[in-house]
Structures are given as structure tokens and as C-alpha cells.
Amino acid sequence: MDQETAIEVLRERYARGGLPLEEFRRMMGTLMVTADPAECQAIIDQLPPEPGRDPALPAIRRSQPTSSTANKKIHRFSAFFGEVDRSGVLWELGPETHVSATFGEARIDVRMAKLSEGENILRLKALFGEISVIVPQGLRIFIESSARFGEVSVPGHSVGGIAAGDEFTIGNANGDGGSYLRIEAVANFGEVRILTA
């Protein structure tokens, strides 16, 4: 199991509950200093059984990327007890970028980003963290949002509470051709703010 997958498994497990904060911090700290797949797997294997789950059942394994997704270039930004700032400088977003904020803060300015032709995907995950995204006025943007004890806000739309989700479009939804953006925003005990400018 690679480091990025192991970190994601640990984050999701913590978000579902049953893992104390101190244990989450300890395991996350250990994962951040190793890139060895065997060590990452050993750390994840230390997770206690989930409540209500039969320990005799095999753990769910993530599927390997298919040939169509394996060749796609994915950019990753992670603010783990820290800060990531992608504003004020040119950067490449397309075709796909993943941004995570775990007890940290990320600022993303799409106006400064290079988009690929067609669909560009921006996946946002705020776990006890905060992500702010500035998107250009008029760009076609399809947003899928979900929040668990968190909030996802867009001008004119807000999703928040114990468990909520919504899908909507902003910008020039009827335009044809060119680049457009798909944002998948998840806020678990965190906040995602999408602003237009």
C-alpha cells in the first residue's frame, strides 16, 4: 500500500469514528515519515476493528487504477497540520487535482491555474481543516458536495450539518466546448468555501 492510499484509509477511518484523536495523530505522524509500502501496510494493519464489523471478514481493498485512469496526471496538495497556498503564481490544475486539509488550511486560486481542454476535476477534502477556492466568474463549474459535521459553501448555496449533500452548477452552464471544472467537495468536521471573482 502506497503512502497516499494509506493516509486516505486512515483519514476515512477516523472520519467514520471509533479511532481516538491521539491514536489518529500518532499513526498519521508515522505515515508521514515513511514511503515504504510494506511499512505503510503494517501501520494500517494496526487499526483496531471497526465497531459492528466482523473481524473475520477480510478488509476492503481499494481497486487498482484502470488503464484509462492510470495514465491520467494527478496533482496533489496536502495541508497536514500546515498550510498550502496556490494563489499568486501560475500552476497546473488539469486534468485532475486533489487537495486535502487535515488540521490545516489550503488556499487555491483557480484563476491562476492552467486548465486542460474539456473536463478538469478538483477533489477537495477537509478533515478538521479548511479549504478556500477562488474560481473565475463565468467558468462552467459542476459541484458535488457533501458534509458531515462540516460545511461546503458556494455563493447562493450552502451544505452543512450532521450529514448533507447537494449537486449544482454555477457559471456558464449552457456554454459549449472549451474547459470546464468539476469540483467534488467533502467536509468532515471541516469547511470548504468556494468563492467567485
C-alpha positions in Angstrom: 0.0 0.0 0.0 1.5 3.3 -1.0 1.7 6.3 1.4 -1.0 8.4 -0.2 -3.5 5.4 -0.1 -2.6 4.6 3.5 -3.1 8.3 4.6 -6.5 8.3 2.8 -7.5 5.0 4.5 -6.5 6.4 7.9 -8.4 9.7 7.3 -11.6 7.9 6.2 -11.4 5.6 9.2 -11.0 8.5 11.6 -13.9 10.4 10.0 -16.2 7.3 10.5 -15.4 7.3 14.2 -14.0 4.6 16.5 -10.4 5.9 16.4 -9.3 8.3 19.2 -7.7 11.6 18.1 -4.4 10.9 19.8 -4.2 7.5 18.1 -5.1 9.1 14.7 -2.3 11.7 15.2 0.3 9.1 16.2 -0.5 6.9 13.2 -0.7 9.8 10.8 2.7 11.1 12.1 4.3 7.7 11.5 2.8 7.5 7.9 4.1 11.0 7.0 7.8 9.9 7.6 7.7 6.6 5.6 7.2 5.9 1.9 7.9 2.2 2.1 4.7 0.3 1.0 5.3 -2.6 3.5 5.6 -0.1 6.4 2.5 1.8 5.3 0.6 -1.5 5.2 1.9 -2.5 8.6 0.7 0.8 10.1 -2.8 0.4 8.6 -2.9 -3.2 9.9 -2.6 -1.8 13.4 -6.0 -0.2 13.1 -8.5 -1.7 15.6 -11.5 -3.5 14.2 -14.4 -1.2 13.3 -17.4 -1.3 15.6 -20.1 -3.5 14.2 -17.7 -5.1 11.8 -16.9 -8.8 11.9 -13.0 -9.1 12.3 -13.0 -12.4 10.5 -14.1 -10.6 7.2 -11.2 -9.5 5.0 -10.5 -5.8 4.9 -11.8 -3.9 1.9 -9.0 -3.2 -0.5 -9.1 -0.3 -2.9 -9.2 -1.3 -6.6 -6.2 -0.7 -8.7 -6.4 2.1 -11.2 -7.7 1.1 -14.7 -5.6 1.8 -17.8 -7.8 4.8 -18.5 -7.1 6.4 -15.1 -3.6 5.1 -14.6 -2.3 7.4 -17.4 -4.1 10.5 -16.1 -1.8 13.1 -14.5 -3.0 13.8 -11.0 -1.6 16.8 -9.0 -1.8 16.5 -5.2 -1.6 19.2 -2.5 -1.9 18.2 1.2 -2.0 20.5 4.2 -1.4 18.3 7.2 -1.2 20.4 10.3 0.1 23.1 7.9 -0.7 25.4 5.1 -0.8 25.1 1.3 -1.2 28.3 -0.9 -1.7 28.1 -4.6 -2.5 31.7 -5.3 -0.4 34.5 -6.8 1.6 32.1 -9.0 0.7 30.1 -12.2 0.1 26.4 -11.5 -1.3 23.4 -13.4 -4.7 22.1 -12.4 -5.8 19.8 -15.2 -6.8 17.2 -15.8 -7.1 16.4 -12.1 -6.0 17.8 -8.8 -6.6 16.5 -5.3 -6.4 18.9 -2.3 -6.7 17.8 1.3 -6.6 19.8 4.5 -6.2 17.7 7.7 -6.0 20.0 10.7 -4.6 22.5 8.2 -5.5 25.2 5.6 -5.4 25.3 1.8 -5.9 28.3 -0.4 -6.5 27.5 -4.1 -6.9 30.2 -6.8 -8.3 28.6 -10.0 -7.9 31.9 -11.8 -4.1 31.3 -11.8 -4.4 27.7 -12.9 -3.8 26.1 -16.3 -6.9 24.0 -17.3 -6.9 21.1 -19.7 -9.3 21.1 -22.6 -12.6 19.6 -21.6 -13.2 18.4 -18.1 -10.9 19.3 -15.2 -11.5 17.7 -11.8 -10.8 19.3 -8.5 -11.3 17.0 -5.5 -11.4 18.7 -2.1 -11.3 17.0 1.3 -11.4 19.0 4.5 -11.0 16.8 7.6 -10.8 19.1 10.6 -9.4 21.6 8.2 -10.3 24.5 5.9 -10.1 24.9 2.1 -10.8 28.1 0.3 -11.1 28.1 -3.5 -11.4 31.1 -5.8 -12.9 30.4 -9.2 -13.2 32.8 -12.2 -16.6 34.4 -12.8 -18.4 32.7 -15.7 -16.5 29.4 -15.8 -18.7 26.3 -16.1 -18.5 24.5 -12.7 -20.3 21.4 -11.7 -20.2 20.9 -7.9 -20.9 17.7 -5.9 -20.7 18.5 -2.2 -21.1 16.5 1.0 -20.7 17.5 4.6 -20.6 15.6 7.9 -20.4 17.9 10.8 -18.9 20.4 8.4 -19.9 22.9 5.7 -19.4 23.4 2.0 -20.4 26.9 0.8 -20.7 28.5 -2.6 -22.3 31.9 -3.4 -26.0 31.2 -3.3 -25.6 27.6 -1.9 -24.6 26.1 1.4 -24.5 22.5 2.6 -23.8 21.7 6.2 -24.9 19.9 9.3 -24.7 16.3 10.6 -24.9 14.7 7.2 -25.9 16.6 4.0 -25.1 16.6 0.3 -26.1 18.5 -2.8 -25.2 18.8 -6.5 -25.5 22.0 -8.5 -24.0 24.1 -11.3 -22.6 27.6 -11.4 -21.2 29.8 -14.2 -22.0 29.4 -17.8 -23.7 26.0 -17.7 -25.1 26.3 -21.2 -21.8 27.1 -22.9 -20.4 24.6 -25.3 -16.8 23.4 -25.9 -13.7 24.7 -24.0 -12.7 23.9 -20.5 -15.0 23.3 -17.5 -14.5 22.3 -13.9 -15.9 19.6 -11.8 -15.5 20.1 -8.1 -16.0 17.2 -5.6 -16.0 18.8 -2.2 -16.1 16.8 1.1 -16.1 18.5 4.5 -15.8 16.2 7.5 -15.6 18.3 10.7 -14.1 20.9 8.3 -15.0 23.7 5.9 -14.8 24.2 2.1 -15.5 27.7 0.8 -15.8 28.3 -3.0 -15.8 32.0 -4.0 -16.2 33.6 -7.4 -14.1 36.6 -8.5 
